[in-house]
């Protein structure tokens, strides 16, 4: 086998090997660290009342910090091909979703796109209002949540992700006095 054939074979093996390697996390925009798509938005979940009494409305807030140098598509995108941020809940019997509120988006033009995009950057707060029904299960309750988003920086977009979260609360009988929790989160309505 000549050198030309050997180099051709090595190039073919190298190209095939790169396609078999698992996808690597992207570098942060400043190139300082690797970042996985699920780590772009660091989130904490808060519940507005303790306990939540049957028959009462309450809120769940997801406060997220979008990694520096990244943005996520807003809940209402400007182009059909974009993947909007969405917060969903798997509600147990006796719980009803009243509404979900998202922050106001930034409309920005990026070098890689022909048109401006509606995005979120920095800190974002997503709020769900729920109603605890008369038949809501009493005692500790965990409500599974899913935060779906696609993150991008000025050079590339990461694969979309669904990040599992949960809201932990305690359901009490109707009329049970409740304490307002986390006024720093729930007092500030956009």
C-alpha positions in Angstrom: 0.0 0.0 0.0 1.4 3.4 -1.0 1.6 6.5 1.2 -1.4 8.1 -0.7 -3.6 5.1 0.0 -2.5 5.0 3.6 -3.2 8.7 4.2 -6.6 8.3 2.5 -7.5 5.3 4.7 -6.4 7.2 7.9 -8.5 10.2 6.9 -11.5 8.0 6.3 -11.1 6.3 9.7 -10.6 9.7 11.4 -13.8 11.1 9.8 -15.8 8.0 10.8 -14.5 8.1 14.4 -15.5 11.8 14.9 -19.0 10.9 13.9 -19.2 8.1 16.5 -18.0 10.2 19.4 -20.6 11.5 21.8 -21.6 15.1 21.4 -19.5 17.4 23.6 -20.8 20.3 25.6 -20.3 23.7 23.9 -17.8 26.2 25.2 -19.3 29.2 27.0 -19.2 32.3 24.8 -16.1 33.6 26.5 -14.5 30.2 25.8 -13.7 29.7 29.5 -15.7 26.6 30.3 -17.8 23.8 28.8 -21.5 24.1 29.2 -24.2 21.4 28.7 -27.6 22.5 27.3 -29.4 21.6 30.5 -27.0 23.8 32.5 -27.6 27.0 30.5 -30.6 28.0 32.7 -30.0 27.4 36.4 -33.5 27.4 38.1 -35.0 27.5 41.5 -38.7 26.7 42.3 -40.7 28.7 44.8 -44.3 28.2 46.2 -46.2 31.3 47.4 -48.1 29.8 50.4 -47.5 27.4 53.3 -49.7 25.5 53.6 -51.9 25.7 50.5 -55.5 25.2 51.7 -58.2 23.5 49.7 -60.2 26.0 47.6 -57.4 28.6 47.5 -55.3 29.9 44.6 -51.5 30.0 44.9 -48.5 30.5 42.7 -45.4 28.6 41.7 -42.5 30.6 40.4 -39.5 29.3 38.5 -36.6 31.8 38.8 -33.9 31.0 36.3 -30.5 32.5 35.5 -29.5 32.2 31.9 -25.7 31.7 31.6 -23.7 34.7 30.6 -23.2 35.0 26.9 -26.3 32.9 26.1 -30.0 33.5 25.4 -33.0 31.3 25.2 -35.9 31.8 22.8 -38.9 33.6 24.4 -42.2 32.0 25.1 -43.6 33.7 22.0 -41.2 33.3 19.2 -41.1 35.6 16.1 -40.4 32.7 13.6 -42.1 29.4 13.3 -38.9 27.4 13.2 -37.7 28.6 16.6 -38.4 26.6 19.8 -40.1 28.6 22.5 -39.4 28.4 26.2 -42.2 26.6 28.0 -43.0 25.7 31.6 -45.5 22.9 32.0 -46.8 21.0 35.1 -48.1 17.5 35.6 -51.0 18.4 37.9 -52.3 15.8 40.3 -56.1 15.4 40.7 -57.6 18.3 42.6 -55.2 20.9 41.2 -56.1 23.2 38.3 -53.9 25.5 36.2 -55.3 29.0 36.1 -52.6 30.6 34.0 -48.9 30.7 33.2 -47.1 34.1 32.9 -43.8 34.7 31.2 -41.5 37.8 31.3 -41.4 40.4 28.6 -39.0 39.3 25.9 -36.0 41.3 24.6 -36.1 41.7 20.8 -32.5 41.5 19.5 -30.7 41.1 16.2 -28.0 38.5 16.2 -25.1 38.2 13.6 -26.3 34.7 12.5 -29.9 35.6 11.8 -31.5 37.7 9.1 -34.4 38.9 11.4 -34.5 40.0 15.1 -35.5 37.4 17.7 -37.5 37.5 20.9 -35.3 36.1 23.6 -34.6 36.0 27.3 -31.2 36.7 28.9 -30.0 37.1 32.5 -32.5 36.4 35.2 -36.1 35.4 34.3 -39.1 34.6 36.4 -41.9 32.3 35.2 -45.1 32.2 37.2 -48.0 29.7 37.3 -51.2 30.4 39.2 -53.0 27.2 40.4 -56.2 26.5 42.2 -56.3 23.8 44.9 -59.7 22.2 44.6 -61.9 20.9 47.4 -60.7 17.4 46.6 -57.0 18.2 46.5 -55.0 15.5 48.3 -54.1 16.6 51.9 -50.5 16.6 53.1 -47.2 16.9 51.3 -47.5 17.1 47.6 -44.9 17.3 44.8 -45.9 18.8 41.5 -43.5 17.8 38.6 -42.6 20.6 36.3 -40.8 20.7 33.0 -38.8 23.6 31.7 -38.3 23.3 27.9 -35.9 25.7 26.0 -33.3 26.0 23.4 -30.2 28.0 24.2 -27.9 29.9 21.8 -25.0 32.2 21.9 -23.8 34.5 19.2 -22.2 31.6 17.3 -24.3 28.4 17.7 -27.5 26.9 19.1 -27.4 24.0 21.5 -29.9 21.1 21.2 -33.3 21.8 22.8 -33.7 20.4 26.3 -36.5 19.5 28.8 -35.3 20.1 32.3 -37.3 18.4 35.1 -38.1 20.5 38.2 -40.6 20.1 41.0 -42.7 22.2 43.4 -43.0 20.9 46.9 -46.0 22.1 48.9 -48.3 21.1 51.7 -52.1 20.9 51.2 -54.3 21.6 54.2 -58.0 21.7 54.9 -60.1 24.6 53.6 -59.8 27.7 55.7 -56.4 26.8 57.2 -54.4 30.0 57.7 -51.4 30.3 55.4 -48.2 32.1 55.5 -47.1 34.1 52.5 -43.6 32.8 51.4 -40.9 34.4 49.3 -42.2 38.0 49.0 -39.0 38.9 47.1 -40.3 36.6 44.3 -44.1 36.9 44.4 -44.4 40.7 45.3 -42.7 41.7 42.0 -45.2 41.1 39.2 -44.2 42.1 35.6 
